Amino acid sequence: MSNHEDHSSDTVQQLAGELMLGSLLERLASQHGGYDLLDHWQQGEFHHDVVLRVREPGELPGDVLVVATNCNGGVKEVLVFANVPERWALWHDRCPDNPEFEGQVEPILARATTHHWFDPCALLLPDARSELRPEFRARERGGGWSKR
């Protein structure tokens, strides 16, 4: 069962409402004492998960954020966790029918999406859009393309 029920808070909605990663990071710096970049996971050409620890969570229900962006830094989704989720468990939660992802994701404490959001599983289909010509790309674990 997916953890994606709508558990939003005003603070998470405000962060997502920045719509761009740069302005979201600026808000974290000015209103939450900054952040530490813990990881960056790219899946295919068009999805990035930026994993952050917020220094002063304030009204956030946890201090770990996963900010999902598109390839242009547009914020698609903000997830809040108590601990850093395992990458493949997070993708298993997003795409439970994909046999290449496994694991149980940490509880999602809050979630907000923006108008940039769409089903990330669509990026992993065999016929998913790519800006790379077939001879210059390789399929990634779970789907999506990267440069060969």
CNS distance restraints for C-alpha pairs under 8 A (distance, minus, plus):
assign (resid   1 and name CA) (resid  93 and name CA) 7.69 0.50 0.50
assign (resid   2 and name CA) (resid  93 and name CA) 5.41 0.50 0.50
assign (resid   2 and name CA) (resid  94 and name CA) 7.03 0.50 0.50
assign (resid   2 and name CA) (resid  96 and name CA) 7.69 0.50 0.50
assign (resid   3 and name CA) (resid  93 and name CA) 6.73 0.50 0.50
assign (resid   3 and name CA) (resid 107 and name CA) 6.89 0.50 0.50
assign (resid   3 and name CA) (resid 108 and name CA) 6.32 0.50 0.50
assign (resid   4 and name CA) (resid  94 and name CA) 7.99 0.50 0.50
assign (resid   4 and name CA) (resid 108 and name CA) 7.48 0.50 0.50
assign (resid   4 and name CA) (resid 111 and name CA) 7.60 0.50 0.50
assign (resid   6 and name CA) (resid 110 and name CA) 7.42 0.50 0.50
assign (resid   6 and name CA) (resid 111 and name CA) 6.20 0.50 0.50
assign (resid   6 and name CA) (resid 112 and name CA) 7.39 0.50 0.50
assign (resid   7 and name CA) (resid 108 and name CA) 7.75 0.50 0.50
assign (resid   7 and name CA) (resid 109 and name CA) 6.53 0.50 0.50
assign (resid   7 and name CA) (resid 110 and name CA) 4.50 0.50 0.50
assign (resid   7 and name CA) (resid 111 and name CA) 5.35 0.50 0.50
assign (resid   7 and name CA) (resid 112 and name CA) 7.66 0.50 0.50
assign (resid   8 and name CA) (resid  12 and name CA) 6.42 0.50 0.50
assign (resid   8 and name CA) (resid  13 and name CA) 6.72 0.50 0.50
assign (resid   8 and name CA) (resid 110 and name CA) 4.85 0.50 0.50
assign (resid   8 and name CA) (resid 111 and name CA) 5.01 0.50 0.50
assign (resid   8 and name CA) (resid 112 and name CA) 5.74 0.50 0.50
assign (resid   9 and name CA) (resid  13 and name CA) 6.14 0.50 0.50
assign (resid   9 and name CA) (resid  60 and name CA) 7.58 0.50 0.50
assign (resid   9 and name CA) (resid 110 and name CA) 6.50 0.50 0.50
assign (resid   9 and name CA) (resid 111 and name CA) 7.72 0.50 0.50
assign (resid  10 and name CA) (resid  14 and name CA) 6.07 0.50 0.50
assign (resid  11 and name CA) (resid  15 and name CA) 6.29 0.50 0.50
assign (resid  11 and name CA) (resid  59 and name CA) 6.45 0.50 0.50
assign (resid  11 and name CA) (resid  60 and name CA) 6.36 0.50 0.50
assign (resid  12 and name CA) (resid  16 and name CA) 6.19 0.50 0.50
assign (resid  12 and name CA) (resid  60 and name CA) 6.97 0.50 0.50
assign (resid  12 and name CA) (resid  78 and name CA) 6.92 0.50 0.50
assign (resid  12 and name CA) (resid 110 and name CA) 7.03 0.50 0.50
assign (resid  12 and name CA) (resid 111 and name CA) 6.82 0.50 0.50
assign (resid  12 and name CA) (resid 112 and name CA) 6.17 0.50 0.50
assign (resid  13 and name CA) (resid  17 and name CA) 5.87 0.50 0.50
assign (resid  13 and name CA) (resid 111 and name CA) 7.98 0.50 0.50
assign (resid  13 and name CA) (resid 112 and name CA) 5.55 0.50 0.50
assign (resid  13 and name CA) (resid 113 and name CA) 7.84 0.50 0.50
assign (resid  14 and name CA) (resid  18 and name CA) 6.69 0.50 0.50
assign (resid  15 and name CA) (resid  19 and name CA) 7.96 0.50 0.50
assign (resid  15 and name CA) (resid  24 and name CA) 5.70 0.50 0.50
assign (resid  15 and name CA) (resid  27 and name CA) 7.29 0.50 0.50
assign (resid  15 and name CA) (resid  78 and name CA) 7.61 0.50 0.50
assign (resid  16 and name CA) (resid  24 and name CA) 7.23 0.50 0.50
assign (resid  16 and name CA) (resid  75 and name CA) 6.47 0.50 0.50
assign (resid  16 and name CA) (resid  76 and name CA) 7.60 0.50 0.50
assign (resid  16 and name CA) (resid  77 and name CA) 6.62 0.50 0.50
assign (resid  16 and name CA) (resid  78 and name CA) 6.00 0.50 0.50
assign (resid  16 and name CA) (resid 112 and name CA) 6.27 0.50 0.50
assign (resid  16 and name CA) (resid 113 and name CA) 6.60 0.50 0.50
assign (resid  16 and name CA) (resid 114 and name CA) 6.47 0.50 0.50
assign (resid  17 and name CA) (resid 114 and name CA) 6.95 0.50 0.50
assign (resid  18 and name CA) (resid  23 and name CA) 5.83 0.50 0.50
assign (resid  18 and name CA) (resid  24 and name CA) 5.44 0.50 0.50
assign (resid  18 and name CA) (resid  75 and name CA) 7.72 0.50 0.50
assign (resid  19 and name CA) (resid  23 and name CA) 7.59 0.50 0.50
assign (resid  19 and name CA) (resid  24 and name CA) 7.37 0.50 0.50
assign (resid  19 and name CA) (resid  74 and name CA) 5.67 0.50 0.50
assign (resid  19 and name CA) (resid  75 and name CA) 4.90 0.50 0.50
assign (resid  19 and name CA) (resid  76 and name CA) 7.55 0.50 0.50
assign (resid  19 and name CA) (resid 114 and name CA) 7.10 0.50 0.50
assign (resid  20 and name CA) (resid  24 and name CA) 6.26 0.50 0.50
assign (resid  20 and name CA) (resid  73 and name CA) 5.67 0.50 0.50
assign (resid  20 and name CA) (resid  74 and name CA) 4.55 0.50 0.50
assign (resid  20 and name CA) (resid  75 and name CA) 5.23 0.50 0.50
assign (resid  21 and name CA) (resid  25 and name CA) 6.12 0.50 0.50
assign (resid  21 and name CA) (resid  67 and name CA) 7.95 0.50 0.50
assign (resid  21 and name CA) (resid  69 and name CA) 7.29 0.50 0.50
assign (resid  21 and name CA) (resid  73 and name CA) 5.33 0.50 0.50
assign (resid  21 and name CA) (resid  74 and name CA) 6.22 0.50 0.50
assign (resid  21 and name CA) (resid  75 and name CA) 5.91 0.50 0.50
assign (resid  22 and name CA) (resid  26 and name CA) 6.27 0.50 0.50
assign (resid  22 and name CA) (resid  73 and name CA) 7.60 0.50 0.50
assign (resid  23 and name CA) (resid  27 and name CA) 6.20 0.50 0.50
assign (resid  24 and name CA) (resid  28 and name CA) 6.34 0.50 0.50
assign (resid  25 and name CA) (resid  29 and name CA) 6.20 0.50 0.50
assign (resid  25 and name CA) (resid  34 and name CA) 7.92 0.50 0.50
assign (resid  25 and name CA) (resid  35 and name CA) 7.89 0.50 0.50
assign (resid  26 and name CA) (resid  30 and name CA) 6.18 0.50 0.50
assign (resid  27 and name CA) (resid  31 and name CA) 5.69 0.50 0.50
assign (resid  27 and name CA) (resid  32 and name CA) 7.42 0.50 0.50
assign (resid  28 and name CA) (resid  32 and name CA) 4.87 0.50 0.50
assign (resid  28 and name CA) (resid  33 and name CA) 6.67 0.50 0.50
assign (resid  28 and name CA) (resid  34 and name CA) 5.27 0.50 0.50
assign (resid  28 and name CA) (resid  35 and name CA) 6.57 0.50 0.50
assign (resid  28 and name CA) (resid  54 and name CA) 7.17 0.50 0.50
assign (resid  29 and name CA) (resid  33 and name CA) 5.28 0.50 0.50
assign (resid  29 and name CA) (resid  34 and name CA) 3.75 0.50 0.50
assign (resid  29 and name CA) (resid  35 and name CA) 6.68 0.50 0.50
assign (resid  30 and name CA) (resid  34 and name CA) 6.87 0.50 0.50
assign (resid  32 and name CA) (resid  54 and name CA) 6.60 0.50 0.50
assign (resid  32 and name CA) (resid  55 and name CA) 6.25 0.50 0.50
assign (resid  32 and name CA) (resid  56 and name CA) 4.66 0.50 0.50
assign (resid  32 and name CA) (resid  57 and name CA) 5.98 0.50 0.50
assign (resid  32 and name CA) (resid  58 and name CA) 6.92 0.50 0.50
assign (resid  33 and name CA) (resid  54 and name CA) 7.50 0.50 0.50
assign (resid  33 and name CA) (resid  55 and name CA) 5.49 0.50 0.50
assign (resid  33 and name CA) (resid  56 and name CA) 5.40 0.50 0.50
assign (resid  34 and name CA) (resid  54 and name CA) 6.28 0.50 0.50
assign (resid  34 and name CA) (resid  55 and name CA) 5.62 0.50 0.50
assign (resid  34 and name CA) (resid  56 and name CA) 7.38 0.50 0.50
assign (resid  35 and name CA) (resid  52 and name CA) 6.24 0.50 0.50
assign (resid  35 and name CA) (resid  53 and name CA) 5.38 0.50 0.50
assign (resid  35 and name CA) (resid  54 and name CA) 4.43 0.50 0.50
assign (resid  35 and name CA) (resid  55 and name CA) 5.32 0.50 0.50
assign (resid  36 and name CA) (resid  52 and name CA) 5.53 0.50 0.50
assign (resid  36 and name CA) (resid  53 and name CA) 5.11 0.50 0.50
assign (resid  36 and name CA) (resid  54 and name CA) 6.64 0.50 0.50
assign (resid  36 and name CA) (resid  55 and name CA) 7.43 0.50 0.50
assign (resid  37 and name CA) (resid  50 and name CA) 7.55 0.50 0.50
assign (resid  37 and name CA) (resid  51 and name CA) 6.19 0.50 0.50
assign (resid  37 and name CA) (resid  52 and name CA) 4.73 0.50 0.50
assign (resid  37 and name CA) (resid  53 and name CA) 6.65 0.50 0.50
assign (resid  38 and name CA) (resid  50 and name CA) 7.90 0.50 0.50
assign (resid  38 and name CA) (resid  51 and name CA) 5.35 0.50 0.50
assign (resid  38 and name CA) (resid  52 and name CA) 5.33 0.50 0.50
assign (resid  38 and name CA) (resid  53 and name CA) 6.78 0.50 0.50
assign (resid  39 and name CA) (resid  50 and name CA) 6.12 0.50 0.50
assign (resid  39 and name CA) (resid  51 and name CA) 4.96 0.50 0.50
assign (resid  39 and name CA) (resid  52 and name CA) 7.15 0.50 0.50
assign (resid  40 and name CA) (resid  48 and name CA) 6.97 0.50 0.50
assign (resid  40 and name CA) (resid  49 and name CA) 5.69 0.50 0.50
assign (resid  40 and name CA) (resid  50 and name CA) 4.63 0.50 0.50
assign (resid  40 and name CA) (resid  51 and name CA) 6.01 0.50 0.50
assign (resid  41 and name CA) (resid  48 and name CA) 5.71 0.50 0.50
assign (resid  41 and name CA) (resid  49 and name CA) 5.03 0.50 0.50
assign (resid  41 and name CA) (resid  50 and name CA) 6.55 0.50 0.50
assign (resid  41 and name CA) (resid  87 and name CA) 7.64 0.50 0.50
assign (resid  42 and name CA) (resid  46 and name CA) 7.96 0.50 0.50
assign (resid  42 and name CA) (resid  47 and name CA) 5.84 0.50 0.50
assign (resid  42 and name CA) (resid  48 and name CA) 4.45 0.50 0.50
assign (resid  42 and name CA) (resid  49 and name CA) 6.31 0.50 0.50
assign (resid  43 and name CA) (resid  47 and name CA) 5.32 0.50 0.50
assign (resid  43 and name CA) (resid  48 and name CA) 6.27 0.50 0.50
assign (resid  43 and name CA) (resid 140 and name CA) 7.52 0.50 0.50
assign (resid  43 and name CA) (resid 143 and name CA) 7.95 0.50 0.50
assign (resid  43 and name CA) (resid 144 and name CA) 6.43 0.50 0.50
assign (resid  43 and name CA) (resid 145 and name CA) 7.82 0.50 0.50
assign (resid  44 and name CA) (resid 123 and name CA) 7.18 0.50 0.50
assign (resid  44 and name CA) (resid 124 and name CA) 7.43 0.50 0.50
assign (resid  44 and name CA) (resid 140 and name CA) 6.85 0.50 0.50
assign (resid  44 and name CA) (resid 143 and name CA) 7.13 0.50 0.50
assign (resid  44 and name CA) (resid 144 and name CA) 4.06 0.50 0.50
assign (resid  44 and name CA) (resid 145 and name CA) 4.52 0.50 0.50
assign (resid  44 and name CA) (resid 146 and name CA) 5.70 0.50 0.50
assign (resid  45 and name CA) (resid  71 and name CA) 6.88 0.50 0.50
assign (resid  45 and name CA) (resid 130 and name CA) 7.18 0.50 0.50
assign (resid  45 and name CA) (resid 131 and name CA) 7.97 0.50 0.50
assign (resid  45 and name CA) (resid 144 and name CA) 6.92 0.50 0.50
assign (resid  45 and name CA) (resid 145 and name CA) 6.00 0.50 0.50
assign (resid  45 and name CA) (resid 146 and name CA) 6.21 0.50 0.50
assign (resid  46 and name CA) (resid  70 and name CA) 5.28 0.50 0.50
assign (resid  46 and name CA) (resid  71 and name CA) 4.70 0.50 0.50
assign (resid  46 and name CA) (resid 123 and name CA) 7.48 0.50 0.50
assign (resid  47 and name CA) (resid  68 and name CA) 6.95 0.50 0.50
assign (resid  47 and name CA) (resid  69 and name CA) 5.95 0.50 0.50
assign (resid  47 and name CA) (resid  70 and name CA) 5.00 0.50 0.50
assign (resid  47 and name CA) (resid  71 and name CA) 6.11 0.50 0.50
assign (resid  47 and name CA) (resid 120 and name CA) 7.74 0.50 0.50
assign (resid  48 and name CA) (resid  67 and name CA) 7.98 0.50 0.50
assign (resid  48 and name CA) (resid  68 and name CA) 5.56 0.50 0.50
assign (resid  48 and name CA) (resid  69 and name CA) 5.18 0.50 0.50
assign (resid  48 and name CA) (resid  70 and name CA) 6.25 0.50 0.50
assign (resid  48 and name CA) (resid  71 and name CA) 7.00 0.50 0.50
assign (resid  49 and name CA) (resid  66 and name CA) 6.04 0.50 0.50
assign (resid  49 and name CA) (resid  67 and name CA) 5.55 0.50 0.50
assign (resid  49 and name CA) (resid  68 and name CA) 4.48 0.50 0.50
assign (resid  49 and name CA) (resid  69 and name CA) 6.45 0.50 0.50
assign (resid  50 and name CA) (resid  65 and name CA) 7.91 0.50 0.50
assign (resid  50 and name CA) (resid  66 and name CA) 5.55 0.50 0.50
assign (resid  50 and name CA) (resid  67 and name CA) 5.09 0.50 0.50
assign (resid  50 and name CA) (resid  68 and name CA) 6.38 0.50 0.50
assign (resid  50 and name CA) (resid  69 and name CA) 7.80 0.50 0.50
assign (resid  51 and name CA) (resid  64 and name CA) 7.13 0.50 0.50
assign (resid  51 and name CA) (resid  65 and name CA) 5.77 0.50 0.50
assign (resid  51 and name CA) (resid  66 and name CA) 4.59 0.50 0.50
assign (resid  51 and name CA) (resid  67 and name CA) 6.49 0.50 0.50
assign (resid  51 and name CA) (resid  84 and name CA) 7.63 0.50 0.50
assign (resid  52 and name CA) (resid  64 and name CA) 5.67 0.50 0.50
assign (resid  52 and name CA) (resid  65 and name CA) 5.13 0.50 0.50
assign (resid  52 and name CA) (resid  66 and name CA) 6.42 0.50 0.50
assign (resid  52 and name CA) (resid  67 and name CA) 7.91 0.50 0.50
assign (resid  53 and name CA) (resid  63 and name CA) 5.48 0.50 0.50
assign (resid  53 and name CA) (resid  64 and name CA) 4.58 0.50 0.50
assign (resid  53 and name CA) (resid  65 and name CA) 6.31 0.50 0.50
assign (resid  54 and name CA) (resid  63 and name CA) 5.02 0.50 0.50
assign (resid  54 and name CA) (resid  64 and name CA) 6.29 0.50 0.50
assign (resid  54 and name CA) (resid  65 and name CA) 7.35 0.50 0.50
assign (resid  55 and name CA) (resid  63 and name CA) 7.23 0.50 0.50
assign (resid  56 and name CA) (resid  63 and name CA) 7.61 0.50 0.50
assign (resid  57 and name CA) (resid  61 and name CA) 7.47 0.50 0.50
assign (resid  57 and name CA) (resid  62 and name CA) 6.65 0.50 0.50
assign (resid  57 and name CA) (resid  63 and name CA) 5.42 0.50 0.50
assign (resid  60 and name CA) (resid  80 and name CA) 7.67 0.50 0.50
assign (resid  61 and name CA) (resid  80 and name CA) 7.10 0.50 0.50
assign (resid  61 and name CA) (resid  81 and name CA) 7.73 0.50 0.50
assign (resid  61 and name CA) (resid  82 and name CA) 7.74 0.50 0.50
assign (resid  61 and name CA) (resid 109 and name CA) 6.16 0.50 0.50
assign (resid  61 and name CA) (resid 110 and name CA) 6.99 0.50 0.50
assign (resid  62 and name CA) (resid  80 and name CA) 5.90 0.50 0.50
assign (resid  62 and name CA) (resid  81 and name CA) 5.34 0.50 0.50
assign (resid  62 and name CA) (resid  82 and name CA) 4.69 0.50 0.50
assign (resid  62 and name CA) (resid  83 and name CA) 7.97 0.50 0.50
assign (resid  62 and name CA) (resid 109 and name CA) 6.89 0.50 0.50
assign (resid  63 and name CA) (resid  80 and name CA) 7.06 0.50 0.50
assign (resid  63 and name CA) (resid  81 and name CA) 6.67 0.50 0.50
assign (resid  63 and name CA) (resid  82 and name CA) 6.04 0.50 0.50
assign (resid  63 and name CA) (resid  83 and name CA) 7.73 0.50 0.50
assign (resid  64 and name CA) (resid  80 and name CA) 5.70 0.50 0.50
assign (resid  64 and name CA) (resid  81 and name CA) 5.04 0.50 0.50
assign (resid  64 and name CA) (resid  82 and name CA) 5.91 0.50 0.50
assign (resid  64 and name CA) (resid  83 and name CA) 6.04 0.50 0.50
assign (resid  64 and name CA) (resid  84 and name CA) 6.22 0.50 0.50
assign (resid  65 and name CA) (resid  78 and name CA) 6.68 0.50 0.50
assign (resid  65 and name CA) (resid  79 and name CA) 5.55 0.50 0.50
assign (resid  65 and name CA) (resid  80 and name CA) 4.69 0.50 0.50
assign (resid  65 and name CA) (resid  81 and name CA) 6.28 0.50 0.50
assign (resid  66 and name CA) (resid  78 and name CA) 5.83 0.50 0.50
assign (resid  66 and name CA) (resid  79 and name CA) 5.10 0.50 0.50
assign (resid  66 and name CA) (resid  80 and name CA) 6.54 0.50 0.50
assign (resid  66 and name CA) (resid  81 and name CA) 7.96 0.50 0.50
assign (resid  67 and name CA) (resid  75 and name CA) 6.84 0.50 0.50
assign (resid  67 and name CA) (resid  76 and name CA) 7.59 0.50 0.50
assign (resid  67 and name CA) (resid  77 and name CA) 5.88 0.50 0.50
assign (resid  67 and name CA) (resid  78 and name CA) 4.63 0.50 0.50
assign (resid  67 and name CA) (resid  79 and name CA) 6.45 0.50 0.50
assign (resid  68 and name CA) (resid  75 and name CA) 5.99 0.50 0.50
assign (resid  68 and name CA) (resid  76 and name CA) 5.45 0.50 0.50
assign (resid  68 and name CA) (resid  77 and name CA) 5.04 0.50 0.50
assign (resid  68 and name CA) (resid  78 and name CA) 6.32 0.50 0.50
assign (resid  69 and name CA) (resid  73 and name CA) 5.31 0.50 0.50
assign (resid  69 and name CA) (resid  74 and name CA) 5.16 0.50 0.50
assign (resid  69 and name CA) (resid  75 and name CA) 4.43 0.50 0.50
assign (resid  69 and name CA) (resid  76 and name CA) 5.17 0.50 0.50
assign (resid  69 and name CA) (resid  77 and name CA) 7.06 0.50 0.50
assign (resid  70 and name CA) (resid  74 and name CA) 5.31 0.50 0.50
assign (resid  70 and name CA) (resid  75 and name CA) 6.71 0.50 0.50
assign (resid  70 and name CA) (resid  76 and name CA) 6.80 0.50 0.50
assign (resid  70 and name CA) (resid 116 and name CA) 7.72 0.50 0.50
assign (resid  74 and name CA) (resid 116 and name CA) 6.74 0.50 0.50
assign (resid  75 and name CA) (resid 114 and name CA) 6.91 0.50 0.50
assign (resid  75 and name CA) (resid 116 and name CA) 6.60 0.50 0.50
assign (resid  75 and name CA) (resid 117 and name CA) 7.89 0.50 0.50
assign (resid  76 and name CA) (resid 113 and name CA) 5.67 0.50 0.50
assign (resid  76 and name CA) (resid 114 and name CA) 5.27 0.50 0.50
assign (resid  76 and name CA) (resid 115 and name CA) 7.04 0.50 0.50
assign (resid  76 and name CA) (resid 116 and name CA) 4.78 0.50 0.50
assign (resid  76 and name CA) (resid 117 and name CA) 4.38 0.50 0.50
assign (resid  76 and name CA) (resid 118 and name CA) 7.73 0.50 0.50
assign (resid  77 and name CA) (resid 111 and name CA) 7.15 0.50 0.50
assign (resid  77 and name CA) (resid 112 and name CA) 5.65 0.50 0.50
assign (resid  77 and name CA) (resid 113 and name CA) 4.29 0.50 0.50
assign (resid  77 and name CA) (resid 114 and name CA) 6.29 0.50 0.50
assign (resid  77 and name CA) (resid 117 and name CA) 6.53 0.50 0.50
assign (resid  78 and name CA) (resid 111 and name CA) 5.61 0.50 0.50
assign (resid  78 and name CA) (resid 112 and name CA) 5.32 0.50 0.50
assign (resid  78 and name CA) (resid 113 and name CA) 6.47 0.50 0.50
assign (resid  79 and name CA) (resid 108 and name CA) 6.56 0.50 0.50
assign (resid  79 and name CA) (resid 109 and name CA) 7.49 0.50 0.50
assign (resid  79 and name CA) (resid 110 and name CA) 5.85 0.50 0.50
assign (resid  79 and name CA) (resid 111 and name CA) 4.60 0.50 0.50
assign (resid  79 and name CA) (resid 112 and name CA) 6.79 0.50 0.50
assign (resid  80 and name CA) (resid 108 and name CA) 5.92 0.50 0.50
assign (resid  80 and name CA) (resid 109 and name CA) 5.35 0.50 0.50
assign (resid  80 and name CA) (resid 110 and name CA) 5.05 0.50 0.50
assign (resid  80 and name CA) (resid 111 and name CA) 6.37 0.50 0.50
assign (resid  81 and name CA) (resid  85 and name CA) 7.39 0.50 0.50
assign (resid  81 and name CA) (resid 106 and name CA) 6.91 0.50 0.50
assign (resid  81 and name CA) (resid 107 and name CA) 6.63 0.50 0.50
assign (resid  81 and name CA) (resid 108 and name CA) 5.45 0.50 0.50
assign (resid  81 and name CA) (resid 109 and name CA) 5.53 0.50 0.50
assign (resid  81 and name CA) (resid 110 and name CA) 7.49 0.50 0.50
assign (resid  82 and name CA) (resid 106 and name CA) 7.87 0.50 0.50
assign (resid  82 and name CA) (resid 107 and name CA) 7.94 0.50 0.50
assign (resid  82 and name CA) (resid 109 and name CA) 7.46 0.50 0.50
assign (resid  83 and name CA) (resid 106 and name CA) 7.21 0.50 0.50
assign (resid  84 and name CA) (resid 106 and name CA) 7.84 0.50 0.50
assign (resid  85 and name CA) (resid  89 and name CA) 7.22 0.50 0.50
assign (resid  85 and name CA) (resid  90 and name CA) 6.55 0.50 0.50
assign (resid  85 and name CA) (resid 105 and name CA) 6.02 0.50 0.50
assign (resid  85 and name CA) (resid 106 and name CA) 5.61 0.50 0.50
assign (resid  86 and name CA) (resid  90 and name CA) 6.22 0.50 0.50
assign (resid  86 and name CA) (resid 103 and name CA) 7.86 0.50 0.50
assign (resid  86 and name CA) (resid 105 and name CA) 6.70 0.50 0.50
assign (resid  86 and name CA) (resid 106 and name CA) 7.94 0.50 0.50
assign (resid  87 and name CA) (resid  91 and name CA) 6.46 0.50 0.50
assign (resid  88 and name CA) (resid  92 and name CA) 6.00 0.50 0.50
assign (resid  88 and name CA) (resid 101 and name CA) 5.34 0.50 0.50
assign (resid  88 and name CA) (resid 102 and name CA) 5.97 0.50 0.50
assign (resid  88 and name CA) (resid 103 and name CA) 6.69 0.50 0.50
assign (resid  89 and name CA) (resid  93 and name CA) 6.16 0.50 0.50
assign (resid  89 and name CA) (resid 101 and name CA) 6.59 0.50 0.50
assign (resid  89 and name CA) (resid 102 and name CA) 5.34 0.50 0.50
assign (resid  89 and name CA) (resid 103 and name CA) 4.21 0.50 0.50
assign (resid  89 and name CA) (resid 104 and name CA) 5.25 0.50 0.50
assign (resid  89 and name CA) (resid 105 and name CA) 4.90 0.50 0.50
assign (resid  90 and name CA) (resid  94 and name CA) 6.35 0.50 0.50
assign (resid  90 and name CA) (resid 103 and name CA) 7.84 0.50 0.50
assign (resid  90 and name CA) (resid 104 and name CA) 7.63 0.50 0.50
assign (resid  90 and name CA) (resid 105 and name CA) 5.36 0.50 0.50
assign (resid  91 and name CA) (resid  95 and name CA) 5.88 0.50 0.50
assign (resid  91 and name CA) (resid  96 and name CA) 7.74 0.50 0.50
assign (resid  91 and name CA) (resid 101 and name CA) 6.23 0.50 0.50
assign (resid  91 and name CA) (resid 102 and name CA) 7.83 0.50 0.50
assign (resid  92 and name CA) (resid  96 and name CA) 4.80 0.50 0.50
assign (resid  92 and name CA) (resid  97 and name CA) 7.76 0.50 0.50
assign (resid  92 and name CA) (resid  98 and name CA) 6.99 0.50 0.50
assign (resid  92 and name CA) (resid 101 and name CA) 4.78 0.50 0.50
assign (resid  92 and name CA) (resid 102 and name CA) 5.26 0.50 0.50
assign (resid  92 and name CA) (resid 103 and name CA) 6.58 0.50 0.50
assign (resid  92 and name CA) (resid 104 and name CA) 7.64 0.50 0.50
assign (resid  92 and name CA) (resid 105 and name CA) 7.86 0.50 0.50
assign (resid  93 and name CA) (resid 104 and name CA) 7.36 0.50 0.50
assign (resid  93 and name CA) (resid 105 and name CA) 6.53 0.50 0.50
assign (resid  94 and name CA) (resid 120 and name CA) 7.33 0.50 0.50
assign (resid  94 and name CA) (resid 121 and name CA) 7.20 0.50 0.50
assign (resid  95 and name CA) (resid 101 and name CA) 7.84 0.50 0.50
assign (resid  95 and name CA) (resid 120 and name CA) 7.86 0.50 0.50
assign (resid  95 and name CA) (resid 121 and name CA) 5.78 0.50 0.50
assign (resid  96 and name CA) (resid 101 and name CA) 7.55 0.50 0.50
assign (resid  98 and name CA) (resid 142 and name CA) 6.65 0.50 0.50
assign (resid  99 and name CA) (resid 142 and name CA) 7.59 0.50 0.50
assign (resid 100 and name CA) (resid 141 and name CA) 6.51 0.50 0.50
assign (resid 100 and name CA) (resid 142 and name CA) 5.01 0.50 0.50
assign (resid 101 and name CA) (resid 142 and name CA) 6.46 0.50 0.50
assign (resid 113 and name CA) (resid 117 and name CA) 6.10 0.50 0.50
assign (resid 119 and name CA) (resid 123 and name CA) 7.92 0.50 0.50
assign (resid 120 and name CA) (resid 124 and name CA) 7.41 0.50 0.50
assign (resid 121 and name CA) (resid 125 and name CA) 7.03 0.50 0.50
assign (resid 122 and name CA) (resid 128 and name CA) 6.79 0.50 0.50
assign (resid 123 and name CA) (resid 128 and name CA) 5.49 0.50 0.50
assign (resid 123 and name CA) (resid 129 and name CA) 7.30 0.50 0.50
assign (resid 123 and name CA) (resid 143 and name CA) 7.37 0.50 0.50
assign (resid 123 and name CA) (resid 144 and name CA) 5.90 0.50 0.50
assign (resid 124 and name CA) (resid 128 and name CA) 6.21 0.50 0.50
assign (resid 124 and name CA) (resid 142 and name CA) 6.55 0.50 0.50
assign (resid 124 and name CA) (resid 143 and name CA) 4.03 0.50 0.50
assign (resid 124 and name CA) (resid 144 and name CA) 4.48 0.50 0.50
assign (resid 125 and name CA) (resid 143 and name CA) 6.21 0.50 0.50
assign (resid 125 and name CA) (resid 144 and name CA) 7.01 0.50 0.50
assign (resid 126 and name CA) (resid 143 and name CA) 6.97 0.50 0.50
assign (resid 126 and name CA) (resid 144 and name CA) 7.64 0.50 0.50
assign (resid 128 and name CA) (resid 144 and name CA) 6.99 0.50 0.50
assign (resid 130 and name CA) (resid 145 and name CA) 7.01 0.50 0.50
assign (resid 132 and name CA) (resid 136 and name CA) 6.12 0.50 0.50
assign (resid 132 and name CA) (resid 137 and name CA) 5.98 0.50 0.50
assign (resid 132 and name CA) (resid 145 and name CA) 8.00 0.50 0.50
assign (resid 132 and name CA) (resid 147 and name CA) 7.22 0.50 0.50
assign (resid 133 and name CA) (resid 137 and name CA) 6.59 0.50 0.50
assign (resid 134 and name CA) (resid 138 and name CA) 7.98 0.50 0.50
assign (resid 136 and name CA) (resid 147 and name CA) 5.92 0.50 0.50
assign (resid 136 and name CA) (resid 148 and name CA) 5.22 0.50 0.50
assign (resid 137 and name CA) (resid 145 and name CA) 6.02 0.50 0.50
assign (resid 137 and name CA) (resid 146 and name CA) 5.47 0.50 0.50
assign (resid 137 and name CA) (resid 147 and name CA) 4.57 0.50 0.50
assign (resid 137 and name CA) (resid 148 and name CA) 4.57 0.50 0.50
assign (resid 138 and name CA) (resid 145 and name CA) 5.56 0.50 0.50
assign (resid 138 and name CA) (resid 146 and name CA) 5.47 0.50 0.50
assign (resid 138 and name CA) (resid 147 and name CA) 6.15 0.50 0.50
assign (resid 138 and name CA) (resid 148 and name CA) 5.16 0.50 0.50
assign (resid 139 and name CA) (resid 143 and name CA) 5.91 0.50 0.50
assign (resid 139 and name CA) (resid 144 and name CA) 5.77 0.50 0.50
assign (resid 139 and name CA) (resid 145 and name CA) 4.77 0.50 0.50
assign (resid 139 and name CA) (resid 146 and name CA) 6.54 0.50 0.50
assign (resid 140 and name CA) (resid 144 and name CA) 5.57 0.50 0.50
assign (resid 140 and name CA) (resid 145 and name CA) 5.75 0.50 0.50
assign (resid 140 and name CA) (resid 146 and name CA) 6.70 0.50 0.50
